[in-house]
Amino acid sequence: MVPIAISVGAILGSLSRYYLTVLLARRFGTRFPYGTFVINLSGALLMGFFATLALSQIVAPYLQLLIMTGFLGSYTTFSTYALDTANLARSRSRIMAFSYWAGSAVGGGLCLELGVGIARWLL
């Protein structure tokens, strides 16, 4: 069951990542990597939320694997984040690259804590 839970989550996470990236690129353009930015922040929020629920033993072990390892493992995009930062630095603006790099790191930490807070509030 473990490989199946992780695989189903990974399929859903990668498809969600793809379609959200396409949607945001159509809506806001491609000058800034909005898709990766939003995905990483929302992924951090969801990780904080579900990790808190998992620690409280509210989420079943297979559901934890499906969501946290499968879905969020394929949904979040650290390697793409690194590539987008490098591309921004090379081709556009170092200020934009720094804003994206720092905003993702700081925003990700804040979103993780927000997810923890939401889960604790619901408990």
Disulfide bonds with the S-S distance in Angstrom:
none
